[in-house]
Amino acid sequence: MENLIGTLVLVPLLGAGVLLCGGRRLDRAGHWIGTFAAALSFVIGVVLFADMLGRSGEDRELAATVFSWVPVGGFRADVGFQLDQLSMTFVLLITGVGSLIHLYSVGYMAHDERRRRFFGYLNLFLAAMLLLVLADNYLLLYVGWEGVGLASYLLIGFWQHKPSAATAAKKAFLVNRVGDMGLSIAIMLMFTTFGTFAFGPVLENADKAGEGRLTAIGLLLLLAACGKSAQVPLQSWLGDAMEGPTPVSALIHAATMVTAGVYLITRSGAIFDGAPDAQTAVVTVGAVTLLFGAIVGCAKDDIKKALAGSTMSQIGYMVLAAGLGPIGYPFAIMHLVTHGFFKAGLFLGAGSVMHAMNDEVDMRRYGGLRRYMPITFVTFGLGYLAIIGFPGLSGFFSKDKIIEAAFAKGGTEGWILGGAALLGAAITAYYMTRVMLLTFFGEKRWQPAPSPEEPGAEPAAETRGEGRMPHPHESPKVMTIPMIVLAAGSVLAGGLFSLNDAFLNWLRPVTGHEEGHSPVTAVQVTTATLVVLFIGVALAWAQYGRRPVPVTAPPGSLPVRIARRDLLQDDINHIVLVRGGEHLTRSLVYVDHTLVDGVVNGTAAAVGGLSGRMRRLQNGFARSYAVSMFGGAAVLIAATLLMRAV
């Protein structure tokens, strides 16, 4: 079984190599090759999962060292894999949801001339993500971490003929580099502290390191997590990343890549447990981001950007839970998995709607689509009910556990975190109900897709539907089957995980678990959650269900306009980073010219002036040289006599 672990990474990596290097001869079958590679990796994962279930809880960890990567003196870094309950959970999520999205992409990308390359990039992403979660040391994890960033850049900018897509890919790449610097420095600190990169020795000896060192490492790991998981303050790239094809949004920015930060924090739990200040920073970032993303999602008319704000918010819940330590680690991962089902399903449903509406993304130009797209409506609706925490569906079980864990933190901090989580649940119910009402209910508000030749018009998400009135229709089976499977997961996963605390007991050997001392009972938390859910739904219904929806968004109040601009995140980045960088550069240039160059040029001028004056002594007259020699001898004699007298 240990030998199978490496094949999990190797299969999609080979698929990417074949598709990207095979040339146009593979254009006809390339999409099926990519889908087969993803499905085969999932089958291998299921085989390993079945074998793991047959072992006792203490004997479920598998390890395999492929080769010694960098053996230099006392420095050693291996290409080794570690498969335990935590990494197995990610393997099944990545390959399972990834395979469904590959299948969906067969239909969604059917008319794209570069479909083979697209599937090659998808396979490359799967390989990098699997390497990230299977690595047994931080250095190899970093390789997968960077591979995920590269694949994300390629997929976001896949339609590079659109300037907006190229800009979004560059923005995502640059913002992620900031977080990646945090991870690279954290790894260096780990090596200087523990003398190794391996998870086992680092985490087992974390309690022996000083709290200051652990705090520094923890904050740097949090910075890395903020970049990959789009958490404040490195969240600005996620909304723009929706310029990529919709399957990319579902795979990378809903189910897998954005969860890498949650995996990093949970895997490094022993470091954060020994650094209370770092843990406080984690829960603060999570609480702020879950509210930030929810507020942004309320103001977006672009269906994919509304879901992107939702993703940011839901990842905030996971980061909040991970920052609670052993109280919240299992619930962070549980919500991560359930979120993978319902958010991937929501994005695929959005893609199905766009596919039927000439790639229109403005929800104000939808309306009444439930009559024309019944399968999309039902599957999207189940994902909607799951994400708002409707009783009995997946989000109800996983999100409620996080809210309970937040209150269990205890003290004033527990009340603040629990209150933020409850407020986020209310806003989630509001903006997701808004999405449902604008898309599937009410009167049809369809408009011809704008053409880029029209003055002031923006090009559609793709170019093949411009200028035509939409004729909504259900998507083909190759697209609806993955949506149905994900909808089933949205309904069933949470209940199965919670049955006899199955998921908690599954992860306990890796993450551990502690019961907090909550000032409120589980029944009270559930009641409060249902109350705020009802309030959020009622507010959305009152605003969008009972009155006609204008095709063009009204100007809105100042808070609404700020929310539409993503709470001024780009403006703040421009002022702080762009203008700040410009002023810093100008200051450095001034210092360089006046101080550095001034010292150099002044020294050169002084030497030149001194040499010019000394040159006058060398006039070529023997009498001058004789006088100089006589004067020098006189000075030496006088000095000698003076020294003897003293």
C-alpha positions as CSV (number, residue, x, y, z in Angstrom):
1,M,0.0,0.0,0.0
2,E,2.9,2.4,0.7
3,N,3.9,2.0,-3.0
4,L,0.5,3.3,-4.1
5,I,0.9,6.6,-2.3
6,G,3.3,8.0,-4.9
7,T,1.0,7.0,-7.8
8,L,-1.6,9.4,-6.5
9,V,0.6,12.2,-7.5
10,L,2.3,10.4,-10.5
11,V,-1.0,9.7,-12.4
12,P,-2.2,13.2,-12.9
13,L,1.3,14.5,-13.3
14,L,1.8,12.0,-16.2
15,G,-1.6,13.1,-17.6
16,A,-0.5,16.7,-17.5
17,G,2.8,15.8,-19.3
18,V,1.1,13.8,-22.0
19,L,-1.6,16.5,-22.7
20,L,0.8,19.5,-22.6
21,C,3.6,17.8,-24.7
22,G,1.5,15.5,-26.9
23,G,0.6,18.2,-29.5
24,R,-2.5,18.6,-31.5
25,R,-2.8,14.9,-32.4
26,L,-4.4,14.6,-28.9
27,D,-7.0,17.3,-29.4
28,R,-9.8,14.9,-30.0
29,A,-9.2,12.7,-27.0
30,G,-7.2,15.0,-24.7
31,H,-10.2,15.8,-22.5
32,W,-10.9,12.1,-21.9
33,I,-7.3,11.4,-21.1
34,G,-7.3,14.2,-18.5
35,T,-10.6,13.0,-17.0
36,F,-9.3,9.4,-16.9
37,A,-6.2,10.4,-15.1
38,A,-8.2,12.3,-12.4
39,A,-10.7,9.3,-12.0
40,L,-7.8,6.8,-11.8
41,S,-6.2,8.9,-9.0
42,F,-9.6,8.9,-7.2
43,V,-9.8,5.1,-7.5
44,I,-6.4,4.7,-6.0
45,G,-7.4,7.0,-3.2
46,V,-10.5,4.8,-2.5
47,V,-8.3,1.7,-2.4
48,L,-6.0,3.3,0.1
49,F,-9.0,4.5,2.1
50,A,-10.5,1.1,2.3
51,D,-7.2,-0.4,3.4
52,M,-6.9,2.4,6.0
53,L,-10.4,1.6,7.4
54,G,-9.3,-2.0,7.9
55,R,-6.5,-0.9,10.3
56,S,-6.7,0.1,13.9
57,G,-6.7,3.9,14.7
58,E,-3.0,3.9,15.8
59,D,-1.8,1.9,12.7
60,R,-3.4,4.0,10.0
61,E,-0.5,6.2,9.1
62,L,1.5,5.1,6.0
63,A,4.8,6.5,5.0
64,A,6.9,6.1,1.9
65,T,10.3,7.6,1.0
66,V,10.9,7.7,-2.7
67,F,14.5,9.0,-2.8
68,S,16.8,11.4,-0.9
69,W,16.3,14.7,-2.6
70,V,19.1,16.9,-1.1
71,P,21.7,15.0,1.0
72,V,24.4,17.5,1.8
73,G,26.4,16.9,5.0
74,G,24.1,17.3,7.9
75,F,21.4,18.7,5.7
76,R,18.9,16.1,4.3
77,A,15.7,16.5,2.5
78,D,13.7,13.5,1.2
79,V,10.9,13.2,-1.3
80,G,8.7,11.3,1.1
81,F,5.0,10.9,1.5
82,Q,2.8,10.6,4.5
83,L,-0.8,9.3,4.4
84,D,-2.8,9.6,7.5
85,Q,-6.4,10.5,8.3
86,L,-6.0,14.2,7.6
87,S,-4.2,13.8,4.3
88,M,-6.6,11.0,3.2
89,T,-9.5,13.3,3.7
90,F,-7.9,15.8,1.4
91,V,-7.0,13.1,-1.1
92,L,-10.6,11.9,-1.5
93,L,-11.9,15.5,-1.7
94,I,-9.3,16.6,-4.3
95,T,-9.6,13.6,-6.5
96,G,-13.3,13.0,-6.0
97,V,-14.5,16.5,-6.6
98,G,-11.7,17.0,-9.1
99,S,-12.9,14.1,-11.2
100,L,-16.5,15.4,-11.3
101,I,-15.2,18.8,-12.4
102,H,-13.1,17.2,-15.1
103,L,-16.3,15.5,-16.4
104,Y,-18.3,18.7,-16.2
105,S,-15.5,20.5,-18.2
106,V,-15.9,18.0,-21.0
107,G,-19.2,19.7,-21.8
108,Y,-18.5,23.2,-20.6
109,M,-15.3,23.5,-22.7
110,A,-16.6,21.6,-25.7
111,H,-16.3,24.5,-28.1
112,D,-12.9,25.8,-26.9
113,E,-10.1,25.2,-29.3
114,R,-7.5,24.8,-26.5
115,R,-9.5,22.3,-24.5
116,R,-6.6,19.8,-24.4
117,R,-4.3,22.3,-22.8
118,F,-7.0,23.2,-20.3
119,F,-7.3,19.6,-19.2
120,G,-3.5,19.4,-19.0
121,Y,-3.5,22.4,-16.6
122,L,-6.3,20.8,-14.5
123,N,-4.2,17.6,-14.2
124,L,-1.2,19.7,-13.3
125,F,-3.2,21.3,-10.5
126,L,-4.3,18.0,-9.1
127,A,-0.8,16.7,-9.1
128,A,0.5,19.8,-7.2
129,M,-2.3,19.8,-4.7
130,L,-1.9,16.1,-4.0
131,L,1.9,16.6,-3.5
132,L,1.1,19.4,-1.1
133,V,-1.2,17.3,1.2
134,L,0.8,14.1,0.9
135,A,4.3,15.5,1.6
136,D,5.9,14.4,4.9
137,N,8.0,17.5,5.3
138,Y,7.6,21.2,4.9
139,L,10.1,21.6,2.1
140,L,8.3,19.1,-0.2
141,L,5.0,20.7,0.9
142,Y,6.5,24.0,-0.4
143,V,7.1,22.5,-3.8
144,G,3.4,21.5,-4.0
145,W,2.5,24.9,-2.7
146,E,4.3,26.6,-5.5
147,G,3.0,24.2,-8.0
148,V,-0.6,25.0,-7.0
149,G,0.2,28.7,-7.5
150,L,1.6,28.1,-10.9
151,A,-1.4,25.9,-12.0
152,S,-3.8,28.5,-10.6
153,Y,-2.0,31.3,-12.6
154,L,-2.3,29.2,-15.8
155,L,-6.0,28.4,-15.3
156,I,-7.1,31.9,-14.2
157,G,-5.5,33.4,-17.3
158,F,-6.5,30.6,-19.6
159,W,-8.6,33.0,-21.8
160,Q,-5.6,35.3,-22.1
161,H,-7.2,37.0,-25.1
162,K,-9.2,38.9,-22.5
163,P,-7.1,41.6,-20.8
164,S,-9.2,41.2,-17.6
165,A,-8.2,37.5,-17.4
166,A,-4.5,38.2,-17.9
167,T,-4.6,40.9,-15.3
168,A,-6.5,38.7,-12.8
169,A,-3.9,35.9,-13.3
170,K,-1.0,38.3,-12.7
171,K,-2.8,39.7,-9.6
172,A,-3.4,36.3,-8.1
173,F,0.2,35.3,-8.8
174,L,1.7,38.4,-7.2
175,V,-0.5,38.4,-4.1
176,N,0.2,34.7,-3.5
177,R,3.9,35.5,-3.7
178,V,3.6,37.6,-0.6
179,G,2.2,34.7,1.3
180,D,4.7,32.3,-0.1
181,M,7.5,34.4,1.3
182,G,6.0,33.9,4.7
183,L,6.1,30.1,4.2
184,S,9.7,30.1,2.9
185,I,10.9,32.1,5.9
186,A,8.9,29.9,8.3
187,I,10.6,26.8,6.8
188,M,14.1,28.4,7.3
189,L,13.2,29.2,10.9
190,M,12.0,25.6,11.4
191,F,15.4,24.3,10.2
192,T,17.4,26.6,12.4
193,T,15.2,25.7,15.4
194,F,14.7,22.0,14.9
195,G,17.4,21.0,12.5
196,T,14.9,19.3,10.1
197,F,11.9,19.9,7.8
198,A,10.1,16.7,8.6
199,F,6.6,17.0,10.1
200,G,7.3,14.4,12.8
201,P,10.4,15.9,14.5
202,V,9.2,19.5,14.1
203,L,5.7,18.9,15.6
204,E,6.9,16.5,18.3
205,N,9.5,18.9,19.6
206,A,7.5,22.1,19.2
207,D,6.9,22.4,22.9
208,K,10.7,22.5,23.5
209,A,11.2,25.6,21.4
210,G,10.7,29.1,22.9
211,E,7.3,30.7,22.6
212,G,8.8,33.7,20.8
213,R,10.2,31.4,18.1
214,L,7.0,29.5,17.8
215,T,5.0,32.7,17.5
216,A,7.2,34.0,14.7
217,I,6.8,30.7,12.8
218,G,3.1,30.6,13.4
219,L,2.6,34.2,12.2
220,L,4.6,33.4,9.0
221,L,2.5,30.3,8.4
222,L,-0.6,32.4,8.9
223,L,0.7,34.9,6.3
224,A,1.1,32.0,3.8
225,A,-2.4,30.7,4.6
226,C,-3.8,34.2,4.0
227,G,-2.4,34.2,0.5
228,K,-3.6,30.8,-0.6
229,S,-6.9,30.9,1.2
230,A,-7.8,34.5,0.3
231,Q,-8.0,35.8,3.9
232,V,-7.6,39.4,5.0
233,P,-5.3,41.1,4.2
234,L,-4.3,39.0,1.1
235,Q,-7.9,38.5,-0.1
236,S,-8.0,40.9,-3.1
237,W,-7.2,38.3,-5.8
238,L,-10.1,35.9,-5.3
239,G,-12.9,38.0,-6.8
240,D,-10.8,38.9,-9.9
241,A,-9.9,35.2,-10.3
242,M,-13.5,34.5,-11.5
243,E,-12.3,35.7,-14.9
244,G,-11.1,32.1,-15.4
245,P,-13.5,29.4,-16.8
246,T,-16.2,28.4,-14.3
247,P,-14.8,24.8,-13.7
248,V,-11.6,26.6,-12.6
249,S,-13.6,28.5,-10.1
250,A,-15.3,25.3,-8.8
251,L,-12.0,23.3,-8.5
252,I,-9.4,25.8,-7.4
253,H,-11.4,28.6,-5.8
254,A,-14.1,26.6,-4.0
255,A,-13.1,23.0,-3.3
256,T,-9.3,22.7,-3.1
257,M,-6.7,25.4,-3.5
258,V,-8.3,27.9,-1.2
259,T,-8.4,25.2,1.5
260,A,-4.6,24.8,1.4
261,G,-4.2,27.4,4.1
262,V,-6.6,25.6,6.4
263,Y,-4.6,22.4,5.8
264,L,-1.3,24.1,6.6
265,I,-2.7,25.6,9.9
266,T,-4.3,22.3,11.0
267,R,-1.2,20.2,10.1
268,S,1.0,22.6,12.0
269,G,-1.3,22.5,15.0
270,A,1.4,21.8,17.6
271,I,3.2,25.0,16.6
272,F,0.1,27.1,17.1
273,D,-0.8,25.3,20.3
274,G,2.5,26.5,21.7
275,A,2.0,30.1,20.5
276,P,-1.2,31.7,22.0
277,D,-0.5,35.0,20.3
278,A,-0.3,33.3,16.9
279,Q,-3.6,31.5,17.6
280,T,-5.2,34.8,18.5
281,A,-4.1,36.2,15.2
282,V,-5.6,33.2,13.4
283,V,-9.0,33.5,14.9
284,T,-9.0,37.3,14.4
285,V,-8.2,36.8,10.7
286,G,-10.9,34.2,10.4
287,A,-13.6,36.3,12.1
288,V,-12.8,39.4,10.1
289,T,-12.7,37.5,6.8
290,L,-15.9,35.7,7.3
291,L,-17.7,39.0,7.8
292,F,-15.7,40.7,5.0
293,G,-16.5,38.1,2.4
294,A,-20.2,38.0,3.4
295,I,-20.6,41.7,3.1
296,V,-18.9,41.7,-0.3
297,G,-21.2,38.9,-1.5
298,C,-24.3,40.9,-0.6
299,A,-23.4,43.6,-3.1
300,K,-22.4,41.6,-6.2
301,D,-24.6,41.2,-9.2
302,D,-22.1,39.0,-11.0
303,I,-23.2,35.5,-9.9
304,K,-19.6,34.1,-9.8
305,K,-18.3,37.1,-7.8
306,A,-21.1,36.7,-5.3
307,L,-20.1,33.1,-4.9
308,A,-16.4,34.2,-4.6
309,G,-17.4,36.5,-1.7
310,S,-19.2,33.5,-0.2
311,T,-16.0,31.3,-0.6
312,M,-13.9,33.9,1.2
313,S,-16.5,34.0,4.1
314,Q,-16.7,30.2,4.4
315,I,-13.0,29.8,4.4
316,G,-13.0,32.4,7.2
317,Y,-15.2,30.1,9.2
318,M,-12.6,27.3,8.7
319,V,-9.7,29.5,9.7
320,L,-11.6,30.7,12.8
321,A,-12.2,27.0,13.8
322,A,-8.5,26.1,13.1
323,G,-7.4,29.0,15.3
324,L,-9.4,27.6,18.2
325,G,-6.9,24.8,18.5
326,P,-8.0,21.2,19.5
327,I,-11.5,22.6,20.2
328,G,-12.0,23.4,16.5
329,Y,-9.5,21.5,14.3
330,P,-11.9,18.6,13.4
331,F,-14.8,21.0,12.7
332,A,-12.6,23.2,10.5
333,I,-11.8,20.1,8.3
334,M,-15.4,18.9,8.5
335,H,-16.7,22.2,7.2
336,L,-14.0,22.2,4.6
337,V,-15.2,18.9,3.2
338,T,-18.9,19.8,3.2
339,H,-18.1,23.2,1.7
340,G,-16.2,21.3,-1.1
341,F,-19.5,19.6,-2.0
342,F,-22.0,22.5,-1.9
343,K,-19.7,25.3,-3.1
344,A,-18.4,23.2,-6.1
345,G,-22.0,22.4,-6.9
346,L,-23.0,26.0,-6.7
347,F,-20.2,27.1,-9.0
348,L,-21.0,24.3,-11.5
349,G,-24.7,25.4,-11.3
350,A,-23.6,29.0,-12.0
351,G,-21.7,27.7,-15.0
352,S,-24.7,25.8,-16.2
353,V,-26.8,29.0,-16.0
354,M,-24.1,31.0,-17.9
355,H,-24.0,28.2,-20.5
356,A,-27.7,28.6,-21.1
357,M,-27.6,32.4,-21.0
358,N,-25.0,33.2,-23.6
359,D,-22.4,33.5,-20.8
360,E,-24.2,36.3,-19.1
361,V,-23.0,36.7,-15.5
362,D,-25.3,39.6,-14.3
363,M,-28.0,38.1,-12.1
364,R,-30.2,41.1,-12.8
365,R,-30.5,39.8,-16.4
366,Y,-31.7,36.3,-15.3
367,G,-35.1,35.6,-13.6
368,G,-37.5,32.7,-13.8
369,L,-34.9,30.1,-14.9
370,R,-36.4,27.4,-12.7
371,R,-38.9,26.6,-15.4
372,Y,-36.3,26.2,-18.1
373,M,-33.5,24.5,-16.1
374,P,-35.1,22.2,-13.6
375,I,-32.1,20.0,-12.8
376,T,-29.8,23.1,-12.4
377,F,-32.5,24.7,-10.2
378,V,-32.8,21.6,-7.9
379,T,-29.1,21.0,-7.6
380,F,-28.3,24.7,-7.1
381,G,-31.1,24.9,-4.6
382,L,-29.8,22.0,-2.5
383,G,-26.4,23.7,-2.4
384,Y,-28.1,26.9,-1.4
385,L,-29.9,25.2,1.5
386,A,-26.7,23.5,2.6
387,I,-24.6,26.6,2.7
388,I,-27.1,28.7,4.7
389,G,-27.3,25.8,7.2
390,F,-30.8,24.5,6.6
391,P,-31.6,21.8,9.1
392,G,-30.6,18.3,8.0
393,L,-28.2,19.4,5.2
394,S,-24.4,19.4,5.4
395,G,-23.8,23.0,6.3
396,F,-26.2,22.7,9.2
397,F,-24.0,20.1,10.9
398,S,-20.6,21.6,10.1
399,K,-21.2,25.3,10.5
400,D,-23.2,24.9,13.7
401,K,-20.2,23.0,15.2
402,I,-17.9,25.9,14.4
403,I,-20.3,28.4,16.0
404,E,-20.5,26.1,19.1
405,A,-16.7,25.8,19.2
406,A,-16.4,29.6,18.9
407,F,-18.6,30.1,22.0
408,A,-16.6,27.4,23.8
409,K,-13.5,29.5,23.6
410,G,-14.9,31.1,26.7
411,G,-14.7,34.5,28.2
412,T,-15.2,37.8,26.3
413,E,-13.3,36.4,23.3
414,G,-15.7,33.5,23.0
415,W,-18.7,35.8,23.0
416,I,-17.1,38.0,20.3
417,L,-16.1,35.1,18.1
418,G,-19.5,33.4,18.5
419,G,-21.3,36.6,17.8
420,A,-19.3,37.2,14.6
421,A,-20.0,33.6,13.5
422,L,-23.7,34.1,14.1
423,L,-23.8,37.4,12.3
424,G,-22.0,35.8,9.4
425,A,-24.6,33.1,9.2
426,A,-27.4,35.7,9.0
427,I,-25.6,37.6,6.2
428,T,-24.9,34.2,4.4
429,A,-28.6,33.5,4.4
430,Y,-29.4,36.9,3.0
431,Y,-26.9,37.0,0.1
432,M,-27.5,33.4,-0.9
433,T,-31.3,33.9,-0.9
434,R,-30.7,37.0,-3.0
435,V,-28.7,34.8,-5.5
436,M,-31.5,32.3,-5.7
437,L,-34.3,34.9,-6.1
438,L,-32.4,36.9,-8.8
439,T,-31.5,33.8,-10.8
440,F,-34.4,31.3,-10.6
441,F,-37.5,33.3,-9.4
442,G,-39.4,36.3,-10.6
443,E,-40.1,37.4,-14.1
444,K,-37.5,36.9,-16.9
445,R,-35.2,39.9,-17.4
446,W,-33.2,38.5,-20.3
447,Q,-31.2,40.9,-22.5
448,P,-29.0,40.3,-25.5
449,A,-25.4,39.7,-24.5
450,P,-23.5,42.9,-25.1
451,S,-21.0,43.0,-28.0
452,P,-17.6,44.5,-27.5
453,E,-18.0,46.6,-30.6
454,E,-20.8,48.6,-28.9
455,P,-19.5,51.8,-27.3
456,G,-19.0,51.3,-23.6
457,A,-20.0,47.6,-23.7
458,E,-18.1,45.0,-21.8
459,P,-17.3,41.7,-23.5
460,A,-19.1,38.6,-22.2
461,A,-17.3,35.9,-20.2
462,E,-16.7,34.1,-23.5
463,T,-17.1,35.5,-27.0
464,R,-19.3,32.9,-28.7
465,G,-22.7,34.3,-27.5
466,E,-22.5,38.0,-28.2
467,G,-25.4,39.9,-29.5
468,R,-28.0,37.1,-29.2
469,M,-31.1,36.8,-27.0
470,P,-30.6,33.9,-24.6
471,H,-32.7,30.8,-25.0
472,P,-32.4,29.1,-21.6
473,H,-32.1,25.3,-21.7
474,E,-30.9,22.5,-19.5
475,S,-27.2,21.6,-19.8
476,P,-26.2,18.2,-21.2
477,K,-25.9,15.2,-19.0
478,V,-22.1,15.4,-18.9
479,M,-22.6,18.6,-17.0
480,T,-25.7,17.8,-14.9
481,I,-24.4,14.4,-13.6
482,P,-21.6,16.0,-11.6
483,M,-24.0,18.6,-10.3
484,I,-26.4,15.8,-9.1
485,V,-23.6,13.9,-7.4
486,L,-22.3,17.1,-5.6
487,A,-25.9,18.0,-4.6
488,A,-26.2,14.5,-3.0
489,G,-23.0,15.2,-1.1
490,S,-24.5,18.6,0.0
491,V,-27.5,16.8,1.4
492,L,-25.9,13.7,3.0
493,A,-22.3,14.4,3.9
494,G,-22.9,16.4,7.1
495,G,-25.3,13.9,8.6
496,L,-23.0,10.9,7.8
497,F,-20.1,12.8,9.4
498,S,-22.0,13.6,12.5
499,L,-23.5,10.1,13.0
500,N,-21.9,8.8,16.2
501,D,-19.2,11.6,15.8
502,A,-17.8,9.6,12.9
503,F,-15.7,12.4,11.4
504,L,-14.5,13.6,14.8
505,N,-13.3,10.1,15.7
506,W,-11.7,9.7,12.3
507,L,-9.5,12.8,12.7
508,R,-8.9,12.6,16.4
509,P,-5.6,10.6,16.2
510,V,-4.1,13.4,14.0
511,T,-5.7,16.6,15.1
512,G,-6.7,15.7,18.7
513,H,-9.9,17.2,20.2
514,E,-10.8,19.0,23.4
515,E,-14.2,19.9,24.7
516,G,-14.5,23.6,25.5
517,H,-16.4,25.1,28.3
518,S,-19.2,26.9,26.4
519,P,-21.5,29.4,28.2
520,V,-24.3,28.3,25.9
521,T,-25.7,24.9,25.1
522,A,-25.8,23.2,21.7
523,V,-29.6,23.6,21.6
524,Q,-29.3,27.4,22.2
525,V,-26.7,27.7,19.5
526,T,-28.9,25.8,17.0
527,T,-31.9,27.9,17.9
528,A,-30.0,31.1,17.5
529,T,-28.6,30.0,14.2
530,L,-32.1,29.1,12.9
531,V,-33.4,32.5,14.0
532,V,-30.7,34.5,12.2
533,L,-31.1,32.2,9.2
534,F,-34.8,33.0,9.0
535,I,-34.1,36.7,9.4
536,G,-31.6,36.7,6.6
537,V,-34.0,34.8,4.3
538,A,-36.9,37.1,5.2
539,L,-34.9,40.3,4.5
540,A,-33.8,39.0,1.1
541,W,-37.4,38.0,0.2
542,A,-38.7,41.4,1.2
543,Q,-36.1,43.1,-1.0
544,Y,-36.0,40.9,-4.0
545,G,-39.0,38.5,-3.9
546,R,-41.9,40.9,-3.4
547,R,-40.9,43.6,-5.8
548,P,-39.7,43.8,-9.4
549,V,-36.0,43.7,-9.9
550,P,-34.5,46.4,-12.2
551,V,-32.2,45.2,-14.9
552,T,-29.7,47.9,-14.0
553,A,-28.5,48.2,-10.5
554,P,-29.6,51.4,-8.7
555,P,-26.8,53.7,-7.5
556,G,-27.3,52.6,-3.9
557,S,-26.2,54.2,-0.6
558,L,-22.6,54.9,0.3
559,P,-22.2,51.6,2.2
560,V,-23.6,49.7,-0.8
561,R,-21.2,51.5,-3.2
562,I,-18.3,50.7,-0.9
563,A,-19.4,47.0,-0.7
564,R,-19.6,46.9,-4.5
565,R,-16.0,48.1,-4.6
566,D,-15.0,45.1,-2.4
567,L,-14.9,47.3,0.7
568,L,-12.2,49.4,-1.0
569,Q,-9.6,46.6,-0.8
570,D,-8.1,47.5,-4.2
571,D,-8.1,51.2,-3.3
572,I,-6.3,50.5,0.0
573,N,-3.8,48.3,-1.8
574,H,-3.2,51.0,-4.3
575,I,-2.7,53.7,-1.7
576,V,-0.6,51.6,0.7
577,L,1.3,49.4,-1.7
578,V,1.4,51.0,-5.1
579,R,1.7,54.7,-4.1
580,G,3.6,53.7,-1.0
581,G,6.0,51.8,-3.2
582,E,6.4,54.7,-5.6
583,H,7.2,57.1,-2.8
584,L,9.6,54.6,-1.3
585,T,11.3,54.2,-4.6
586,R,11.6,57.9,-5.1
587,S,13.0,58.3,-1.6
588,L,15.6,55.6,-2.3
589,V,16.5,57.2,-5.6
590,Y,17.0,60.5,-3.8
591,V,19.1,58.9,-1.1
592,D,21.1,57.1,-3.7
593,H,21.8,60.2,-5.7
594,T,22.4,62.6,-2.9
595,L,24.0,60.4,-0.2
596,V,25.6,57.4,-1.8
597,D,26.5,59.0,-5.1
598,G,27.4,62.2,-3.2
599,V,29.9,60.4,-1.0
600,V,31.4,58.6,-4.0
601,N,31.5,61.7,-6.2
602,G,32.8,63.9,-3.3
603,T,35.6,61.4,-2.5
604,A,36.6,61.3,-6.2
605,A,36.6,65.2,-6.4
606,A,38.7,65.4,-3.2
607,V,41.2,62.9,-4.5
608,G,41.3,64.7,-7.9
609,G,41.8,68.1,-6.2
610,L,44.5,66.8,-3.9
611,S,46.3,65.1,-6.8
612,G,46.1,68.3,-8.8
613,R,47.8,70.2,-6.1
614,M,50.4,67.6,-5.5
615,R,51.1,67.6,-9.2
616,R,52.4,71.1,-8.9
617,L,55.3,69.9,-6.7
618,Q,56.5,67.8,-9.6
619,N,57.7,70.7,-11.8
620,G,60.8,69.1,-13.3
621,F,63.4,71.6,-11.8
622,A,66.3,70.0,-10.0
623,R,66.7,73.0,-7.7
624,S,63.1,72.5,-6.4
625,Y,63.8,68.8,-5.7
626,A,67.0,69.7,-3.9
627,V,65.2,72.3,-1.7
628,S,62.6,69.6,-0.9
629,M,65.2,67.1,0.1
630,F,67.0,69.7,2.2
631,G,63.8,70.7,3.9
632,G,62.9,67.1,4.6
633,A,66.3,66.3,6.0
634,A,66.1,69.4,8.2
635,V,62.7,68.3,9.6
636,L,64.0,64.8,10.4
637,I,67.1,66.2,12.2
638,A,65.0,68.6,14.2
639,A,62.6,65.8,15.1
640,T,65.4,63.5,16.2
641,L,67.0,66.2,18.4
642,L,63.7,66.9,19.9
643,M,63.0,63.3,20.8
644,R,66.4,63.0,22.5
645,A,65.8,66.1,24.5
646,V,62.5,64.8,25.8
